[in-house]
Amino acid sequence: MRSPRLSSNPVDEPPTLPRRSRRPYRGWRRQLRYLFYRFIRLRGSSEAIARGLAAGVFAGCFPLFGLQTLMGIALAAIFRGNKLVAAAGTWISNPLTYVPLYAFNFHIGRQILGLELEITEGLSLNSWDAFMDTSGDFIASLFVGSLVVGAIASLCSYGIGLWLVRHLRRLRQVRHRRRHHHH
């Protein structure tokens, strides 16, 4: 007698993979839609979500690679914001935005501090003091600029985030009412 698991076909067919979609962007649209629904279903008040976003954006404006997420989460905890949104808000700085963001922050900091940073001397042991003075001014300019740009960007992101969360939640309520009203 044959075992019920054996097929009548002597050659086992390899499993087939699902056919790829003719429209490869469909996967991206589906992922964005998923993230959108995750965003509007976030727990917490609209204000807490906006505070988390503001904390993350503020932290993301600083050139503290590897510490931005921790800084954003810590600020969100201090200001009672959403920590997950804070972590995502730090993505304002990413490999595509590092150079323009930090160059802008540096420029703003330099303007505020009134520094003219020009490196005219070549690096040598004789110019070590000049190099240290210049690098100190560079770091000061970058961090002062990051503080100012981060403060402004976080205030803007709080306002935009608050409006967006409230708007999306209202849309969700309207759709929910329509769906349940017709049935």
C-alpha positions in Angstrom: 0.0 0.0 0.0 1.1 3.5 -0.7 1.5 6.1 1.9 -1.1 8.9 1.5 1.8 11.5 1.4 3.3 10.2 -1.8 2.0 11.7 -5.0 1.3 9.7 -8.2 3.9 11.9 -10.0 7.3 10.2 -9.6 9.2 13.5 -9.9 8.5 16.0 -7.1 7.7 19.4 -8.5 9.7 22.3 -6.8 7.5 24.8 -5.0 6.6 27.7 -7.2 7.1 31.3 -6.0 4.3 33.8 -6.3 4.4 35.6 -9.6 5.8 39.1 -9.4 3.4 42.0 -9.8 3.5 43.7 -13.2 3.7 47.0 -11.2 6.6 46.8 -8.8 5.8 50.1 -7.1 2.7 48.4 -5.7 4.8 47.0 -2.9 6.0 50.5 -2.0 2.5 51.9 -2.1 1.3 49.1 0.2 4.2 49.7 2.6 3.5 53.5 2.7 -0.2 52.8 3.3 0.7 50.5 6.1 2.9 53.1 7.7 0.2 55.7 7.2 -2.3 53.6 9.1 0.2 52.8 11.8 0.7 56.6 12.2 -3.0 57.5 12.5 -3.5 54.6 14.9 -0.7 55.6 17.3 -1.8 55.6 20.8 -1.7 58.8 22.8 -3.0 62.3 22.5 -2.3 64.4 19.4 -0.3 66.7 21.5 1.9 63.8 22.8 2.6 62.6 19.3 3.4 66.1 18.1 5.8 66.6 21.1 7.5 63.3 20.2 8.0 64.5 16.7 9.3 67.8 17.8 11.8 66.1 20.2 13.0 63.8 17.4 13.4 66.6 14.9 15.3 68.7 17.5 17.7 65.9 18.2 18.1 65.1 14.5 19.5 68.6 13.9 22.6 67.8 15.9 25.6 66.0 14.4 25.7 63.4 17.2 25.7 60.3 15.0 24.5 57.3 17.0 23.2 59.5 19.8 20.4 61.3 18.0 17.8 58.6 18.6 18.7 58.3 22.3 18.6 62.1 22.6 15.2 62.2 20.9 13.8 59.5 23.1 15.2 61.2 26.2 13.7 64.5 25.2 10.4 62.9 24.4 10.4 61.3 27.9 11.1 64.7 29.5 8.4 66.5 27.6 6.0 63.5 27.7 6.0 62.9 24.0 5.6 59.7 22.0 9.0 58.0 22.1 8.5 56.0 18.9 7.6 59.2 16.9 10.7 60.9 18.5 12.9 58.1 17.2 11.4 58.5 13.7 11.7 62.3 13.9 15.5 62.0 14.1 15.4 60.7 10.5 15.4 64.3 9.5 19.1 63.8 9.3 20.0 60.8 7.1 22.7 60.1 4.5 20.8 62.3 2.0 20.5 65.3 4.3 23.6 65.3 6.5 25.7 67.6 4.4 23.1 70.3 3.5 21.6 70.2 7.1 24.9 70.5 8.9 26.4 73.0 6.4 23.3 75.2 7.0 23.6 74.8 10.8 27.3 75.7 10.6 26.5 78.8 8.5 23.7 79.9 10.9 26.0 79.4 13.9 28.8 81.3 12.3 26.5 84.2 11.6 25.2 84.2 15.2 28.7 84.0 16.7 30.1 86.6 14.2 33.0 84.3 13.2 34.9 84.4 10.0 36.3 80.9 9.7 39.0 80.7 7.0 41.8 78.2 7.2 44.7 79.8 5.5 47.6 78.1 7.2 48.7 74.6 6.3 48.7 72.0 9.0 52.0 71.7 10.7 53.3 71.4 14.3 53.8 75.1 14.3 50.1 75.8 13.5 48.7 73.4 16.1 47.4 76.3 18.2 45.8 77.9 15.2 44.3 74.6 14.2 42.8 74.1 17.6 41.4 77.6 17.7 39.8 77.1 14.3 38.4 73.7 15.2 37.0 75.1 18.4 35.3 77.9 16.5 34.0 75.3 13.9 32.5 73.1 16.6 31.0 76.1 18.4 29.5 77.4 15.2 28.1 74.0 14.3 26.5 73.4 17.7 25.1 76.9 18.1 23.6 76.6 14.6 22.2 73.2 15.4 20.6 74.5 18.6 18.9 77.4 16.8 17.9 75.5 13.7 16.8 72.5 15.9 14.6 74.8 18.0 12.9 76.4 15.0 12.5 73.1 13.2 11.1 71.5 16.3 8.5 74.3 16.8 7.5 74.0 13.2 7.3 70.2 13.3 5.2 70.4 16.5 2.7 72.6 14.8 2.6 70.6 11.5 2.6 67.3 13.4 -0.3 68.4 15.7 -2.4 69.6 12.7 -1.6 66.5 10.7 -2.5 64.0 13.5 -5.7 65.9 14.3 -6.6 66.1 10.6 -5.9 62.4 9.9 -7.8 61.3 13.0 -10.8 63.4 12.0 -10.7 61.8 8.5 -10.6 58.4 10.1 -13.6 59.1 12.3 -15.6 60.4 9.2 -14.7 57.2 7.3 -15.6 55.1 10.3 -19.0 56.8 10.6 -19.8 56.5 6.9 -18.9 52.8 6.9 -21.1 52.0 9.9 -23.9 54.3 8.9 -24.6 52.6 5.6 -24.7 49.1 7.1 
